[in-house]
Amino acid sequence: MSEDEKNPAREVITDYAQSHFRYFRTADGTVYAQKNGHPVARPIRSQGTTGSHRQELMVGLFKDGLGVFNGTALKEALDLIEALALSEDVQAVHIRVAPGYDGATWLDLGRSDGQSVRIHPTGWDIAVPDPREVCWRRTQLTGELPLPTKDTNGKGIDLLMRLCNFATAETECLAIAWLIGCLGPSVPVPAPFLTGPQGAGKSTAGRMLLRIVEGMSGDLRRAPKDEENLLAAVAAGWVTALDNLSYMTPDLSDAMCCIVTGAENVKRALFTDGDVFRVGYRRPLLMTGIDVGVIRPDLAERLLPLRLVRPRVRRTEAELWAEYAEVLPVVLGSLLDLTVKVRATEAETPTDLRMADFAHLCAQLDAATGLGVLPAYRAALDDLNDDVIEGDLLAQTVLKHAEGIEPGTALRMTSTEWLHCLSGLYSGEDFRPLPKGWPTTGKVLSDRLKRLQPTLAARGVLIDSGRTREGRYLEMTRSPGTPASEQQAF
């Protein structure tokens, strides 16, 4: 085909695309295409097998009688469109949940007609969002949600709790608070860890919580073997749910901390030597398992333990999920009603908790309903501190040593002196050998104590560090009013 014959095809495609689609770029430079009047945006460079913009453009050209064009003409047209779009205004794309105008947030129902839920402190309604207000990005993990039921009078929450086997009313309240947090695009929420004896329905309850937000196609998955695969799964959906965790490596623990509170990953762009692309992420995370072993202190502050019990009456999978699918519109409607009520309620933000946004949400939920969610959250964190201490001999040794410190008195030594002191306290008069993993140098001890600072502070032992002319020091203080009986010993 001659050059003269290729030019008209390229121009036809470009003119058609610009008249039927809106093209824009995101902050990382990715160009998206959005059909006029529709909120769903697709990256123009996507080569996916289904739903790519290239296929969308080809089908539109064919159905409108403009013909079938070869790949060269399409590529050249899209190259030009992409270059033109790089000078357009920047707009963000969102998966499942997005901020809107006037303090509203949107929930993508995953429907082909673009209908979504607009949530505002004055109420919620179903509408197709203005494409310039909200741009949805969808992947193969974006399931379809049913249209939520209006005026449920809160019965959907009761229906959900009857299907789950949560051990206490406090656990149920924490699960509700987490679901409300999942509907907020700017609220970091702790990761629920559904635990309990074998046969307590942990995976089933995890799927039920997940599918309220992700639809009936949402499912749990095994933890990836490396951080890169984990982040790929996180980027493709809103809620990431990991099933049957039995062991957590330090790398996986650190990755989960980043997922919960947000981080950014920079990678080299494919087929380039110097170009890179940025991937920012903060997602709700859910986990199930009987026990994951020793929990690191930084992850413990980001967890939300939800304990389940074995059901007295067993039901078939088909019967259980049929009932769940039937009540899901009511459950979603009740959750939206409660979310509106919570967002319209004023409450003070607790200043002593790491996940302050979630603690504020718990306080709002308490003010709106009187459920006592914030005390339950504090109690859950206290239990996690116990788990951290029980799994860390150094923390136990420090707490035992603190029993001999007068409350309000600061004891200051170098890290090497502290290592000698604590090692001797652990070994005792019988000089038992130090365990594997015990700090071997003052620097290692200092780093370990810095990581344990929040856990020890929750038990009334404050660790501080500084420098004088003589060198660096570590300072241990037992808080006034902390009885020695509250200290943990080994």
Secondary structure as UniProt FT lines:
FT   HELIX           3..20
FT   STRAND          21..25
FT   TURN            27..28
FT   STRAND          31..35
FT   TURN            36..37
FT   STRAND          40..43
FT   TURN            44..45
FT   HELIX           53..63
FT   TURN            64..65
FT   HELIX           71..85
FT   TURN            86..87
FT   STRAND          97..99
FT   HELIX           101..103
FT   STRAND          105..108
FT   TURN            112..113
FT   STRAND          116..120
FT   TURN            121..122
FT   STRAND          123..127
FT   TURN            131..133
FT   STRAND          136..137
FT   TURN            140..141
FT   TURN            153..154
FT   HELIX           155..163
FT   HELIX           169..182
FT   TURN            185..186
FT   STRAND          191..195
FT   TURN            198..199
FT   HELIX           202..214
FT   TURN            216..217
FT   HELIX           227..235
FT   STRAND          240..242
FT   HELIX           250..261
FT   STRAND          263..268
FT   TURN            270..271
FT   STRAND          276..281
FT   STRAND          285..288
FT   HELIX           297..300
FT   TURN            301..302
FT   STRAND          303..308
FT   HELIX           317..343
FT   HELIX           356..369
FT   HELIX           373..390
FT   HELIX           393..402
FT   TURN            403..404
FT   TURN            407..408
FT   STRAND          410..413
FT   HELIX           415..427
FT   TURN            428..431
FT   TURN            436..437
FT   HELIX           442..458
FT   TURN            459..460
FT   STRAND          461..468
FT   TURN            469..470
FT   STRAND          471..478
FT   TURN            480..481
FT   HELIX           484..486
//
